[in-house]
Amino acid sequence: MLVEDEVIVAWDIAETLKRLGYTIVGTADNADQAIHLAETAAPDLILMDIRLNGAPDGIEAARVIRERTGLGVIYLTAHADLATMERAASTEPLGYVFKPFSHDGLRTALLRATGRPGAP
């Protein structure tokens, strides 16, 4: 599942995921959509942007999703300030991908989070 509020970035990530052999069960651009989709689509993994359209943000969405479903997230972010990273860490993420992301960085984070063979 992909949660990203920037359309072009979401498209690029989606295309990369498809090339890597992943299936996207749904996309969302705000926290409410993300929570609903996580509960109804039951994805294996969630790529979650920290900054989303409206409030709450991706960190709060991840917290609610984890409480309700037990699903973990890989955060996508361009915001790596200490306060943001401390809030994000409190949700026990499966990893981080920093924007602008490299396709190799995204691939590595996915491999680590999913435990697929070839993970560094």
TIVO-2410 file (N, C-alpha, C; in nm, 3 decimals):
# residues 120
REC num residu      c1      c2      c3 atome chaine
REC   1      M   0.085  -0.117   0.000     N      A
REC   1      M   0.000   0.000   0.000    CA      A
REC   1      M   0.090   0.123   0.000     C      A
REC   2      L   0.048   0.225  -0.072     N      A
REC   2      L   0.127   0.347  -0.085    CA      A
REC   2      L   0.047   0.467  -0.036     C      A
REC   3      V   0.107   0.546   0.055     N      A
REC   3      V   0.045   0.667   0.106    CA      A
REC   3      V   0.139   0.783   0.074     C      A
REC   4      E   0.099   0.865  -0.022     N      A
REC   4      E   0.184   0.975  -0.070    CA      A
REC   4      E   0.094   1.084  -0.125     C      A
REC   5      D   0.117   1.209  -0.082     N      A
REC   5      D   0.029   1.317  -0.125    CA      A
REC   5      D   0.076   1.389  -0.251     C      A
REC   6      E   0.196   1.364  -0.297     N      A
REC   6      E   0.244   1.427  -0.420    CA      A
REC   6      E   0.224   1.329  -0.535     C      A
REC   7      V   0.139   1.368  -0.631     N      A
REC   7      V   0.097   1.278  -0.738    CA      A
REC   7      V   0.215   1.226  -0.819     C      A
REC   8      I   0.307   1.311  -0.856     N      A
REC   8      I   0.421   1.268  -0.939    CA      A
REC   8      I   0.511   1.173  -0.861     C      A
REC   9      V   0.535   1.203  -0.735     N      A
REC   9      V   0.616   1.115  -0.652    CA      A
REC   9      V   0.547   0.980  -0.635     C      A
REC  10      A   0.417   0.982  -0.611     N      A
REC  10      A   0.341   0.857  -0.597    CA      A
REC  10      A   0.351   0.774  -0.724     C      A
REC  11      W   0.338   0.837  -0.839     N      A
REC  11      W   0.347   0.766  -0.966    CA      A
REC  11      W   0.485   0.702  -0.981     C      A
REC  12      D   0.591   0.778  -0.951     N      A
REC  12      D   0.727   0.727  -0.964    CA      A
REC  12      D   0.749   0.607  -0.870     C      A
REC  13      I   0.703   0.618  -0.749     N      A
REC  13      I   0.718   0.507  -0.654    CA      A
REC  13      I   0.639   0.386  -0.702     C      A
REC  14      A   0.517   0.409  -0.747     N      A
REC  14      A   0.433   0.299  -0.795    CA      A
REC  14      A   0.499   0.226  -0.912     C      A
REC  15      E   0.554   0.302  -1.005     N      A
REC  15      E   0.622   0.240  -1.120    CA      A
REC  15      E   0.744   0.160  -1.075     C      A
REC  16      T   0.818   0.214  -0.980     N      A
REC  16      T   0.936   0.144  -0.927    CA      A
REC  16      T   0.893   0.015  -0.859     C      A
REC  17      L   0.788   0.022  -0.779     N      A
REC  17      L   0.739  -0.097  -0.710    CA      A
REC  17      L   0.697  -0.205  -0.809     C      A
REC  18      K   0.628  -0.165  -0.914     N      A
REC  18      K   0.586  -0.261  -1.016    CA      A
REC  18      K   0.706  -0.328  -1.082     C      A
REC  19      R   0.808  -0.248  -1.115     N      A
REC  19      R   0.929  -0.304  -1.176    CA      A
REC  19      R   1.001  -0.400  -1.082     C      A
REC  20      L   0.989  -0.377  -0.953     N      A
REC  20      L   1.053  -0.464  -0.855    CA      A
REC  20      L   0.969  -0.588  -0.823     C      A
REC  21      G   0.851  -0.597  -0.883     N      A
REC  21      G   0.768  -0.715  -0.864    CA      A
REC  21      G   0.666  -0.706  -0.752     C      A
REC  22      Y   0.643  -0.587  -0.700     N      A
REC  22      Y   0.544  -0.568  -0.594    CA      A
REC  22      Y   0.410  -0.528  -0.654     C      A
REC  23      T   0.303  -0.561  -0.585     N      A
REC  23      T   0.169  -0.523  -0.624    CA      A
REC  23      T   0.118  -0.420  -0.525     C      A
REC  24      I   0.062  -0.313  -0.576     N      A
REC  24      I   0.008  -0.208  -0.490    CA      A
REC  24      I  -0.141  -0.236  -0.474     C      A
REC  25      V  -0.184  -0.259  -0.351     N      A
REC  25      V  -0.324  -0.291  -0.326    CA      A
REC  25      V  -0.410  -0.166  -0.313     C      A
REC  26      G  -0.347  -0.050  -0.303     N      A
REC  26      G  -0.420   0.075  -0.295    CA      A
REC  26      G  -0.329   0.191  -0.265     C      A
REC  27      T  -0.379   0.310  -0.293     N      A
REC  27      T  -0.305   0.432  -0.264    CA      A
REC  27      T  -0.396   0.529  -0.189     C      A
REC  28      A  -0.333   0.614  -0.110     N      A
REC  28      A  -0.404   0.716  -0.035    CA      A
REC  28      A  -0.318   0.841  -0.031     C      A
REC  29      D  -0.382   0.958  -0.013     N      A
REC  29      D  -0.305   1.081  -0.003    CA      A
REC  29      D  -0.331   1.157   0.126     C      A
REC  30      N  -0.409   1.096   0.216     N      A
REC  30      N  -0.430   1.158   0.347    CA      A
REC  30      N  -0.446   1.049   0.452     C      A
REC  31      A  -0.440   1.088   0.577     N      A
REC  31      A  -0.440   0.992   0.688    CA      A
REC  31      A  -0.568   0.911   0.696     C      A
REC  32      D  -0.682   0.977   0.681     N      A
REC  32      D  -0.809   0.905   0.692    CA      A
REC  32      D  -0.821   0.797   0.585     C      A
REC  33      Q  -0.784   0.831   0.461     N      A
REC  33      Q  -0.786   0.732   0.353    CA      A
REC  33      Q  -0.690   0.618   0.385     C      A
REC  34      A  -0.572   0.652   0.435     N      A
REC  34      A  -0.471   0.551   0.465    CA      A
REC  34      A  -0.520   0.453   0.572     C      A
REC  35      I  -0.580   0.504   0.676     N      A
REC  35      I  -0.630   0.419   0.784    CA      A
REC  35      I  -0.739   0.326   0.731     C      A
REC  36      H  -0.833   0.382   0.657     N      A
REC  36      H  -0.942   0.302   0.600    CA      A
REC  36      H  -0.888   0.195   0.506     C      A
REC  37      L  -0.797   0.232   0.419     N      A
REC  37      L  -0.741   0.137   0.323    CA      A
REC  37      L  -0.663   0.026   0.394     C      A
REC  38      A  -0.587   0.062   0.496     N      A
REC  38      A  -0.511  -0.039   0.570    CA      A
REC  38      A  -0.605  -0.141   0.636     C      A
REC  39      E  -0.717  -0.092   0.685     N      A
REC  39      E  -0.813  -0.181   0.751    CA      A
REC  39      E  -0.890  -0.268   0.652     C      A
REC  40      T  -0.914  -0.218   0.532     N      A
REC  40      T  -0.996  -0.293   0.436    CA      A
REC  40      T  -0.916  -0.374   0.336     C      A
REC  41      A  -0.798  -0.326   0.297     N      A
REC  41      A  -0.719  -0.396   0.194    CA      A
REC  41      A  -0.620  -0.495   0.255     C      A
REC  42      A  -0.591  -0.482   0.383     N      A
REC  42      A  -0.497  -0.571   0.453    CA      A
REC  42      A  -0.367  -0.590   0.376     C      A
REC  43      P  -0.293  -0.481   0.351     N      A
REC  43      P  -0.166  -0.493   0.277    CA      A
REC  43      P  -0.060  -0.563   0.362     C      A
REC  44      D   0.041  -0.616   0.295     N      A
REC  44      D   0.154  -0.677   0.366    CA      A
REC  44      D   0.244  -0.569   0.425     C      A
REC  45      L   0.248  -0.454   0.358     N      A
REC  45      L   0.342  -0.349   0.395    CA      A
REC  45      L   0.285  -0.215   0.350     C      A
REC  46      I   0.320  -0.109   0.422     N      A
REC  46      I   0.273   0.025   0.388    CA      A
REC  46      I   0.392   0.117   0.372     C      A
REC  47      L   0.399   0.184   0.258     N      A
REC  47      L   0.495   0.293   0.238    CA      A
REC  47      L   0.420   0.420   0.273     C      A
REC  48      M   0.464   0.492   0.376     N      A
REC  48      M   0.390   0.604   0.432    CA      A
REC  48      M   0.470   0.733   0.428     C      A
REC  49      D   0.419   0.831   0.355     N      A
REC  49      D   0.479   0.965   0.358    CA      A
REC  49      D   0.449   1.025   0.495     C      A
REC  50      I   0.544   1.099   0.550     N      A
REC  50      I   0.521   1.162   0.680    CA      A
REC  50      I   0.431   1.283   0.666     C      A
REC  51      R   0.454   1.365   0.564     N      A
REC  51      R   0.370   1.484   0.542    CA      A
REC  51      R   0.261   1.448   0.443     C      A
REC  52      L   0.135   1.463   0.487     N      A
REC  52      L   0.021   1.429   0.402    CA      A
REC  52      L  -0.071   1.549   0.387     C      A
REC  53      N  -0.166   1.537   0.295     N      A
REC  53      N  -0.269   1.640   0.281    CA      A
REC  53      N  -0.353   1.642   0.406     C      A
REC  54      G  -0.367   1.759   0.466     N      A
REC  54      G  -0.450   1.773   0.584    CA      A
REC  54      G  -0.386   1.716   0.709     C      A
REC  55      A  -0.468   1.705   0.812     N      A
REC  55      A  -0.423   1.649   0.939    CA      A
REC  55      A  -0.511   1.529   0.968     C      A
REC  56      P  -0.464   1.431   1.039     N      A
REC  56      P  -0.331   1.417   1.096    CA      A
REC  56      P  -0.226   1.382   0.991     C      A
REC  57      D  -0.100   1.376   1.035     N      A
REC  57      D   0.009   1.345   0.943    CA      A
REC  57      D   0.030   1.194   0.933     C      A
REC  58      G   0.130   1.155   0.855     N      A
REC  58      G   0.158   1.014   0.834    CA      A
REC  58      G   0.203   0.941   0.958     C      A
REC  59      I   0.268   1.010   1.049     N      A
REC  59      I   0.312   0.946   1.173    CA      A
REC  59      I   0.191   0.907   1.257     C      A
REC  60      E   0.096   0.998   1.269     N      A
REC  60      E  -0.025   0.965   1.346    CA      A
REC  60      E  -0.106   0.856   1.275     C      A
REC  61      A  -0.112   0.862   1.143     N      A
REC  61      A  -0.182   0.757   1.067    CA      A
REC  61      A  -0.115   0.622   1.093     C      A
REC  62      A   0.017   0.619   1.091     N      A
REC  62      A   0.091   0.494   1.115    CA      A
REC  62      A   0.064   0.441   1.256     C      A
REC  63      R   0.055   0.532   1.353     N      A
REC  63      R   0.028   0.492   1.491    CA      A
REC  63      R  -0.111   0.425   1.500     C      A
REC  64      V  -0.211   0.487   1.438     N      A
REC  64      V  -0.347   0.431   1.441    CA      A
REC  64      V  -0.351   0.298   1.368     C      A
REC  65      I  -0.287   0.291   1.252     N      A
REC  65      I  -0.285   0.167   1.174    CA      A
REC  65      I  -0.220   0.055   1.254     C      A
REC  66      R  -0.109   0.085   1.318     N      A
REC  66      R  -0.040  -0.017   1.398    CA      A
REC  66      R  -0.128  -0.065   1.514     C      A
REC  67      E  -0.194   0.029   1.581     N      A
REC  67      E  -0.281  -0.007   1.693    CA      A
REC  67      E  -0.398  -0.094   1.647     C      A
REC  68      R  -0.456  -0.061   1.532     N      A
REC  68      R  -0.576  -0.132   1.486    CA      A
REC  68      R  -0.547  -0.260   1.410     C      A
REC  69      T  -0.433  -0.264   1.339     N      A
REC  69      T  -0.408  -0.378   1.249    CA      A
REC  69      T  -0.278  -0.452   1.277     C      A
REC  70      G  -0.186  -0.387   1.348     N      A
REC  70      G  -0.055  -0.447   1.371    CA      A
REC  70      G   0.040  -0.430   1.255     C      A
REC  71      L  -0.004  -0.363   1.148     N      A
REC  71      L   0.081  -0.344   1.030    CA      A
REC  71      L   0.188  -0.239   1.056     C      A
REC  72      G   0.307  -0.266   1.000     N      A
REC  72      G   0.417  -0.171   1.010    CA      A
REC  72      G   0.429  -0.089   0.884     C      A
REC  73      V   0.507   0.017   0.892     N      A
REC  73      V   0.526   0.106   0.778    CA      A
REC  73      V   0.674   0.126   0.751     C      A
REC  74      I   0.702   0.160   0.628     N      A
REC  74      I   0.830   0.220   0.590    CA      A
REC  74      I   0.796   0.365   0.563     C      A
REC  75      Y   0.864   0.455   0.632     N      A
REC  75      Y   0.837   0.597   0.611    CA      A
REC  75      Y   0.910   0.648   0.488     C      A
REC  76      L   0.840   0.731   0.412     N      A
REC  76      L   0.897   0.807   0.302    CA      A
REC  76      L   0.899   0.951   0.349     C      A
REC  77      T   1.015   1.015   0.344     N      A
REC  77      T   1.016   1.153   0.394    CA      A
REC  77      T   1.131   1.236   0.339     C      A
REC  78      A   1.104   1.363   0.328     N      A
REC  78      A   1.208   1.461   0.301    CA      A
REC  78      A   1.236   1.540   0.429     C      A
REC  79      H   1.165   1.505   0.535     N      A
REC  79      H   1.175   1.578   0.661    CA      A
REC  79      H   1.244   1.491   0.765     C      A
REC  80      A   1.374   1.514   0.782     N      A
REC  80      A   1.452   1.430   0.871    CA      A
REC  80      A   1.503   1.506   0.993     C      A
REC  81      D   1.429   1.609   1.034     N      A
REC  81      D   1.471   1.681   1.154    CA      A
REC  81      D   1.453   1.592   1.276     C      A
REC  82      L   1.524   1.622   1.381     N      A
REC  82      L   1.529   1.537   1.500    CA      A
REC  82      L   1.390   1.513   1.560     C      A
REC  83      A   1.311   1.618   1.574     N      A
REC  83      A   1.179   1.603   1.636    CA      A
REC  83      A   1.090   1.510   1.553     C      A
REC  84      T   1.092   1.525   1.421     N      A
REC  84      T   1.011   1.440   1.334    CA      A
REC  84      T   1.058   1.296   1.342     C      A
REC  85      M   1.189   1.275   1.340     N      A
REC  85      M   1.243   1.139   1.344    CA      A
REC  85      M   1.215   1.071   1.478     C      A
REC  86      E   1.216   1.148   1.587     N      A
REC  86      E   1.183   1.090   1.718    CA      A
REC  86      E   1.037   1.049   1.723     C      A
REC  87      R   0.949   1.133   1.668     N      A
REC  87      R   0.806   1.096   1.662    CA      A
REC  87      R   0.787   0.972   1.577     C      A
REC  88      A   0.852   0.968   1.462     N      A
REC  88      A   0.840   0.853   1.372    CA      A
REC  88      A   0.892   0.726   1.439     C      A
REC  89      A   1.004   0.736   1.507     N      A
REC  89      A   1.064   0.619   1.572    CA      A
REC  89      A   0.971   0.559   1.677     C      A
REC  90      S   0.889   0.642   1.739     N      A
REC  90      S   0.798   0.593   1.843    CA      A
REC  90      S   0.692   0.497   1.788     C      A
REC  91      T   0.675   0.494   1.656     N      A
REC  91      T   0.577   0.403   1.594    CA      A
REC  91      T   0.641   0.273   1.548     C      A
REC  92      E   0.770   0.255   1.578     N      A
REC  92      E   0.844   0.134   1.544    CA      A
REC  92      E   0.835   0.099   1.395     C      A
REC  93      P   0.883   0.190   1.309     N      A
REC  93      P   0.876   0.165   1.165    CA      A
REC  93      P   0.967   0.051   1.122     C      A
REC  94      L   0.935  -0.002   1.007     N      A
REC  94      L   1.016  -0.109   0.948    CA      A
REC  94      L   1.136  -0.052   0.873     C      A
REC  95      G   1.134   0.078   0.848     N      A
REC  95      G   1.245   0.142   0.780    CA      A
REC  95      G   1.210   0.283   0.736     C      A
REC  96      Y   1.308   0.345   0.671     N      A
REC  96      Y   1.293   0.482   0.621    CA      A
REC  96      Y   1.349   0.489   0.480     C      A
REC  97      V   1.285   0.568   0.396     N      A
REC  97      V   1.338   0.601   0.264    CA      A
REC  97      V   1.332   0.753   0.256     C      A
REC  98      F   1.447   0.814   0.235     N      A
REC  98      F   1.453   0.960   0.234    CA      A
REC  98      F   1.443   1.013   0.092     C      A
REC  99      K   1.361   1.118   0.076     N      A
REC  99      K   1.341   1.183  -0.053    CA      A
REC  99      K   1.449   1.288  -0.072     C      A
REC 100      P   1.499   1.307  -0.193     N      A
REC 100      P   1.463   1.227  -0.309    CA      A
REC 100      P   1.520   1.087  -0.295     C      A
REC 101      F   1.439   0.987  -0.322     N      A
REC 101      F   1.481   0.850  -0.300    CA      A
REC 101      F   1.550   0.795  -0.424     C      A
REC 102      S   1.639   0.700  -0.399     N      A
REC 102      S   1.699   0.626  -0.510    CA      A
REC 102      S   1.622   0.496  -0.521     C      A
REC 103      H   1.616   0.442  -0.638     N      A
REC 103      H   1.545   0.316  -0.658    CA      A
REC 103      H   1.612   0.205  -0.578     C      A
REC 104      D   1.747   0.209  -0.570     N      A
REC 104      D   1.818   0.109  -0.491    CA      A
REC 104      D   1.786   0.123  -0.342     C      A
REC 105      G   1.774   0.247  -0.294     N      A
REC 105      G   1.740   0.269  -0.154    CA      A
REC 105      G   1.601   0.218  -0.122     C      A
REC 106      L   1.506   0.240  -0.212     N      A
REC 106      L   1.371   0.189  -0.193    CA      A
REC 106      L   1.372   0.037  -0.194     C      A
REC 107      R   1.442  -0.020  -0.289     N      A
REC 107      R   1.451  -0.166  -0.300    CA      A
REC 107      R   1.509  -0.228  -0.172     C      A
REC 108      T   1.616  -0.168  -0.122     N      A
REC 108      T   1.681  -0.219  -0.001    CA      A
REC 108      T   1.587  -0.212   0.119     C      A
REC 109      A   1.517  -0.101   0.135     N      A
REC 109      A   1.423  -0.087   0.247    CA      A
REC 109      A   1.312  -0.191   0.238     C      A
REC 110      L   1.263  -0.216   0.117     N      A
REC 110      L   1.158  -0.316   0.099    CA      A
REC 110      L   1.208  -0.456   0.129     C      A
REC 111      L   1.327  -0.487   0.083     N      A
REC 111      L   1.384  -0.619   0.109    CA      A
REC 111      L   1.403  -0.643   0.258     C      A
REC 112      R   1.452  -0.544   0.328     N      A
REC 112      R   1.472  -0.557   0.472    CA      A
REC 112      R   1.339  -0.574   0.545     C      A
REC 113      A   1.241  -0.495   0.506     N      A
REC 113      A   1.112  -0.498   0.574    CA      A
REC 113      A   1.036  -0.628   0.548     C      A
REC 114      T   1.050  -0.682   0.428     N      A
REC 114      T   0.974  -0.802   0.394    CA      A
REC 114      T   1.051  -0.930   0.424     C      A
REC 115      G   1.181  -0.917   0.450     N      A
REC 115      G   1.261  -1.036   0.477    CA      A
REC 115      G   1.284  -1.123   0.356     C      A
REC 116      R   1.268  -1.064   0.239     N      A
REC 116      R   1.292  -1.140   0.116    CA      A
REC 116      R   1.440  -1.171   0.102     C      A
REC 117      P   1.473  -1.282   0.036     N      A
REC 117      P   1.614  -1.314   0.011    CA      A
REC 117      P   1.680  -1.200  -0.067     C      A
REC 118      G   1.806  -1.178  -0.037     N      A
REC 118      G   1.880  -1.072  -0.104    CA      A
REC 118      G   1.883  -0.943  -0.025     C      A
REC 119      A   1.816  -0.941   0.089     N      A
REC 119      A   1.818  -0.821   0.171    CA      A
REC 119      A   1.957  -0.805   0.232     C      A
REC 120      P   2.011  -0.687   0.224     N      A
REC 120      P   2.144  -0.664   0.283    CA      A
REC 120      P   2.143  -0.678   0.434     C      A
***
